Amino acid sequence: MTSEEFLIYTRRQLALLNANRPAETLKLALDLKALVQLRIQSSGRSASGSRFVPYTPAYSLTRQKKGRQTAYVDFTDTGRMWNNIRPQVINSDETTTTIVVQASNAGDQAKLSGQAKKRGNILTPSQDEINIAVQANNERVRKYLT
Protein backbone atom coordinates (compact mmCIF):
# COMPACT_ATOMS: atom_id res chain seq x y z
CA MET A 1 0.00 0.00 0.00
CA THR A 2 1.39 3.39 -0.94
CA SER A 3 1.49 6.22 1.56
CA GLU A 4 -1.31 7.97 -0.34
CA GLU A 5 -3.47 4.82 -0.27
CA PHE A 6 -2.72 4.46 3.42
CA LEU A 7 -3.85 8.05 4.09
CA ILE A 8 -7.06 7.54 2.11
CA TYR A 9 -7.76 4.28 3.94
CA THR A 10 -7.01 5.82 7.35
CA ARG A 11 -9.24 8.84 6.70
CA ARG A 12 -12.07 6.59 5.56
CA GLN A 13 -11.71 4.37 8.66
CA LEU A 14 -11.61 7.37 10.98
CA ALA A 15 -14.76 8.74 9.34
CA LEU A 16 -16.42 5.36 9.83
CA LEU A 17 -15.31 5.25 13.46
CA ASN A 18 -16.71 8.74 14.02
CA ALA A 19 -19.99 7.83 12.31
CA ASN A 20 -20.30 4.76 14.53
CA ARG A 21 -19.18 6.51 17.73
CA PRO A 22 -22.68 6.79 19.26
CA ALA A 23 -23.32 3.06 18.74
CA GLU A 24 -19.84 2.12 19.99
CA THR A 25 -20.22 4.35 23.05
CA LEU A 26 -23.58 2.76 23.77
CA LYS A 27 -21.91 -0.68 23.63
CA LEU A 28 -19.36 0.58 26.16
CA ALA A 29 -22.14 1.74 28.49
CA LEU A 30 -23.95 -1.59 28.09
CA ASP A 31 -20.72 -3.42 28.96
CA LEU A 32 -20.33 -1.33 32.11
CA LYS A 33 -23.97 -1.85 33.11
CA ALA A 34 -23.54 -5.63 32.72
CA LEU A 35 -20.35 -5.63 34.79
CA VAL A 36 -21.94 -3.55 37.56
CA GLN A 37 -25.02 -5.76 37.60
CA LEU A 38 -22.90 -8.93 37.78
CA ARG A 39 -20.85 -7.56 40.69
CA ILE A 40 -23.89 -6.49 42.66
CA GLN A 41 -25.99 -9.59 42.03
CA SER A 42 -23.14 -11.98 42.76
CA SER A 43 -21.50 -10.25 45.73
CA GLY A 44 -23.61 -7.37 47.04
CA ARG A 45 -20.63 -5.04 46.83
CA SER A 46 -20.45 -1.37 45.88
CA ALA A 47 -17.97 0.13 43.43
CA SER A 48 -15.54 0.66 46.32
CA GLY A 49 -15.75 -3.01 47.29
CA SER A 50 -17.71 -2.56 50.49
CA ARG A 51 -20.96 -4.39 51.17
CA PHE A 52 -24.16 -2.42 50.80
CA VAL A 53 -26.10 -1.63 53.96
CA PRO A 54 -28.07 -4.82 54.74
CA TYR A 55 -31.76 -5.29 54.14
CA THR A 56 -33.99 -4.35 57.06
CA PRO A 57 -35.04 -7.36 59.16
CA ALA A 58 -38.65 -7.07 57.92
CA TYR A 59 -37.63 -6.93 54.25
CA SER A 60 -35.13 -9.74 54.77
CA LEU A 61 -37.93 -11.91 56.13
CA THR A 62 -40.12 -11.04 53.13
CA ARG A 63 -37.30 -12.04 50.79
CA GLN A 64 -36.77 -15.32 52.65
CA LYS A 65 -40.47 -16.16 52.30
CA LYS A 66 -40.14 -15.62 48.53
CA GLY A 67 -37.10 -17.90 48.40
CA ARG A 68 -34.68 -15.03 47.69
CA GLN A 69 -31.17 -14.87 49.11
CA THR A 70 -30.65 -12.53 52.06
CA ALA A 71 -26.92 -12.85 52.71
CA TYR A 72 -26.27 -9.55 50.94
CA VAL A 73 -28.14 -6.78 49.13
CA ASP A 74 -28.39 -7.63 45.43
CA PHE A 75 -31.15 -5.21 44.37
CA THR A 76 -32.93 -8.11 42.71
CA ASP A 77 -36.42 -9.29 43.51
CA THR A 78 -38.12 -9.96 40.18
CA GLY A 79 -35.23 -8.70 38.02
CA ARG A 80 -37.42 -6.12 36.29
CA MET A 81 -35.51 -3.15 37.67
CA TRP A 82 -32.22 -4.45 36.26
CA ASN A 83 -33.91 -5.20 32.93
CA ASN A 84 -35.28 -1.67 32.80
CA ILE A 85 -31.92 0.01 33.41
CA ARG A 86 -30.87 1.06 29.94
CA PRO A 87 -28.12 3.34 28.74
CA GLN A 88 -29.38 5.84 26.18
CA VAL A 89 -27.54 8.25 23.89
CA ILE A 90 -28.95 11.67 24.72
CA ASN A 91 -26.58 13.76 22.64
CA SER A 92 -23.89 13.22 20.05
CA ASP A 93 -21.93 15.68 17.97
CA GLU A 94 -18.60 15.70 16.13
CA THR A 95 -16.50 15.28 19.27
CA THR A 96 -18.70 14.02 22.09
CA THR A 97 -21.32 11.39 22.79
CA THR A 98 -23.32 11.72 26.00
CA ILE A 99 -25.09 8.72 27.51
CA VAL A 100 -27.41 8.57 30.48
CA VAL A 101 -27.89 5.31 32.37
CA GLN A 102 -31.23 5.12 34.11
CA ALA A 103 -34.37 3.04 34.38
CA SER A 104 -36.70 3.24 31.43
CA ASN A 105 -39.80 3.68 33.58
CA ALA A 106 -40.72 5.95 36.46
CA GLY A 107 -41.27 3.19 39.03
CA ASP A 108 -37.84 1.65 38.61
CA GLN A 109 -36.21 5.06 38.38
CA ALA A 110 -37.83 5.89 41.73
CA LYS A 111 -36.32 2.68 43.16
CA LEU A 112 -32.87 3.71 41.91
CA SER A 113 -33.27 7.20 43.33
CA GLY A 114 -34.38 5.77 46.67
CA GLN A 115 -31.40 3.43 46.75
CA ALA A 116 -29.07 6.33 45.95
CA LYS A 117 -30.27 8.09 49.10
CA LYS A 118 -29.77 4.95 51.22
CA ARG A 119 -26.73 3.30 49.67
CA GLY A 120 -25.27 5.70 47.10
CA ASN A 121 -25.38 5.42 43.32
CA ILE A 122 -25.47 1.67 42.81
CA LEU A 123 -24.74 2.08 39.08
CA THR A 124 -21.24 3.48 39.67
CA PRO A 125 -18.67 1.13 38.10
CA SER A 126 -15.59 0.04 40.02
CA GLN A 127 -12.13 0.88 38.73
CA ASP A 128 -11.66 -2.75 37.63
CA GLU A 129 -14.92 -2.58 35.66
CA ILE A 130 -13.83 0.67 34.06
CA ASN A 131 -10.51 -0.90 33.10
CA ILE A 132 -12.27 -3.88 31.49
CA ALA A 133 -14.60 -1.58 29.56
CA VAL A 134 -11.73 0.63 28.40
CA GLN A 135 -9.87 -2.43 27.16
CA ALA A 136 -12.96 -3.63 25.28
CA ASN A 137 -13.45 -0.17 23.80
CA ASN A 138 -9.82 0.00 22.71
CA GLU A 139 -10.33 -3.30 20.88
CA ARG A 140 -13.41 -1.88 19.17
CA VAL A 141 -11.46 1.18 18.04
CA ARG A 142 -8.54 -0.95 16.93
CA LYS A 143 -10.77 -2.91 14.54
CA TYR A 144 -11.34 0.30 12.58
CA LEU A 145 -7.65 0.98 12.25
CA THR A 146 -6.36 -2.45 11.22
GUVO-362742 format. One line per 10 residues: for each residue x, y, z of C-alpha. Coordinates in nm, 4 decimals. Layout:
<rs>
X:Y:Z; ...
</rs>
This chain:
<rs>
0.0000:0.0000:0.0000; 0.1390:0.3388:-0.0941; 0.1495:0.6218:0.1558; -0.1313:0.7971:-0.0343; -0.3466:0.4820:-0.0267; -0.2725:0.4462:0.3419; -0.3852:0.8048:0.4090; -0.7056:0.7536:0.2112; -0.7759:0.4282:0.3941; -0.7013:0.5820:0.7350
-0.9243:0.8840:0.6704; -1.2069:0.6585:0.5562; -1.1713:0.4370:0.8657; -1.1613:0.7373:1.0979; -1.4762:0.8741:0.9340; -1.6422:0.5357:0.9830; -1.5306:0.5250:1.3460; -1.6713:0.8736:1.4024; -1.9991:0.7827:1.2308; -2.0305:0.4761:1.4532
-1.9185:0.6510:1.7729; -2.2678:0.6788:1.9259; -2.3319:0.3058:1.8744; -1.9840:0.2116:1.9989; -2.0225:0.4354:2.3046; -2.3583:0.2757:2.3768; -2.1907:-0.0679:2.3633; -1.9359:0.0580:2.6160; -2.2145:0.1742:2.8486; -2.3952:-0.1593:2.8095
-2.0720:-0.3423:2.8959; -2.0335:-0.1333:3.2110; -2.3967:-0.1849:3.3111; -2.3538:-0.5625:3.2720; -2.0349:-0.5634:3.4795; -2.1940:-0.3553:3.7560; -2.5022:-0.5764:3.7601; -2.2898:-0.8928:3.7777; -2.0847:-0.7558:4.0688; -2.3895:-0.6494:4.2664
-2.5986:-0.9586:4.2031; -2.3138:-1.1983:4.2758; -2.1496:-1.0254:4.5729; -2.3612:-0.7368:4.7038; -2.0627:-0.5037:4.6834; -2.0449:-0.1370:4.5884; -1.7968:0.0133:4.3434; -1.5544:0.0660:4.6321; -1.5751:-0.3015:4.7285; -1.7709:-0.2564:5.0491
-2.0956:-0.4385:5.1167; -2.4165:-0.2422:5.0796; -2.6099:-0.1626:5.3957; -2.8072:-0.4825:5.4743; -3.1765:-0.5292:5.4141; -3.3991:-0.4348:5.7059; -3.5042:-0.7356:5.9163; -3.8652:-0.7070:5.7920; -3.7634:-0.6933:5.4250; -3.5126:-0.9736:5.4769
-3.7932:-1.1914:5.6133; -4.0122:-1.1041:5.3133; -3.7297:-1.2043:5.0790; -3.6772:-1.5321:5.2655; -4.0468:-1.6163:5.2305; -4.0140:-1.5617:4.8532; -3.7096:-1.7902:4.8401; -3.4684:-1.5033:4.7685; -3.1174:-1.4873:4.9106; -3.0649:-1.2532:5.2058
-2.6916:-1.2854:5.2710; -2.6269:-0.9550:5.0936; -2.8139:-0.6782:4.9127; -2.8388:-0.7626:4.5428; -3.1151:-0.5212:4.4374; -3.2927:-0.8114:4.2714; -3.6419:-0.9286:4.3508; -3.8115:-0.9961:4.0179; -3.5231:-0.8702:3.8023; -3.7424:-0.6120:3.6293
-3.5513:-0.3155:3.7665; -3.2222:-0.4447:3.6256; -3.3909:-0.5204:3.2934; -3.5277:-0.1675:3.2801; -3.1924:0.0015:3.3407; -3.0873:0.1063:2.9937; -2.8119:0.3339:2.8741; -2.9384:0.5843:2.6175; -2.7540:0.8246:2.3892; -2.8946:1.1668:2.4725
-2.6580:1.3756:2.2637; -2.3893:1.3219:2.0054; -2.1928:1.5684:1.7972; -1.8603:1.5697:1.6129; -1.6498:1.5279:1.9267; -1.8705:1.4022:2.2090; -2.1322:1.1386:2.2788; -2.3323:1.1715:2.5998; -2.5086:0.8725:2.7507; -2.7409:0.8567:3.0477
-2.7885:0.5313:3.2368; -3.1233:0.5118:3.4110; -3.4366:0.3036:3.4383; -3.6703:0.3240:3.1426; -3.9797:0.3677:3.3580; -4.0721:0.5953:3.6463; -4.1266:0.3195:3.9027; -3.7841:0.1648:3.8608; -3.6207:0.5064:3.8380; -3.7830:0.5893:4.1725
-3.6317:0.2679:4.3160; -3.2871:0.3707:4.1909; -3.3269:0.7202:4.3333; -3.4380:0.5771:4.6674; -3.1397:0.3430:4.6749; -2.9073:0.6331:4.5950; -3.0270:0.8092:4.9098; -2.9768:0.4949:5.1220; -2.6734:0.3300:4.9667; -2.5268:0.5700:4.7102
-2.5383:0.5423:4.3321; -2.5465:0.1670:4.2812; -2.4742:0.2084:3.9083; -2.1242:0.3475:3.9673; -1.8670:0.1132:3.8105; -1.5591:0.0037:4.0016; -1.2126:0.0879:3.8728; -1.1657:-0.2749:3.7625; -1.4917:-0.2579:3.5662; -1.3835:0.0669:3.4055
-1.0506:-0.0903:3.3098; -1.2272:-0.3878:3.1488; -1.4602:-0.1580:2.9563; -1.1726:0.0630:2.8401; -0.9868:-0.2431:2.7164; -1.2960:-0.3635:2.5277; -1.3454:-0.0174:2.3805; -0.9817:0.0000:2.2710; -1.0335:-0.3301:2.0882; -1.3415:-0.1879:1.9173
-1.1462:0.1184:1.8044; -0.8543:-0.0950:1.6928; -1.0766:-0.2911:1.4536; -1.1339:0.0298:1.2580; -0.7647:0.0982:1.2249; -0.6365:-0.2448:1.1219
</rs>
